[in-house]
Amino acid sequence: MRILYHENFKNSLYNLSDITKKKLKKQIEYLSSDVRHPSLRAKKFNESQDIWQARVDKNFRFYFSIDGDAYILLEVKHHPK
């Protein structure tokens, strides 16, 4: 699967620490090979808009949609507990 980056996703990277960016990169690699990878814990976030959520770590989640053979990364943000 291809990975595409929405402008909002690119903008949200500026607020992340280097450690979180490294974790995110690893999770994106898992996503590109298998959306069901256990560490992603990917699930539908918004059924009507076809938006998915996946885990970066215990504090951050990233959001994406699926369009054909591409994952479109929409945003990464702090996950409220």
Secondary structure, 3 states (H helix, E strand, C coil): CEEEECHHHHHHHHHCCHHHHHHHHHHHHHHHHCCCCCCCCCEEEECCCCEEEEECCCCEEEEEEEECCEEEEEEEEECCC
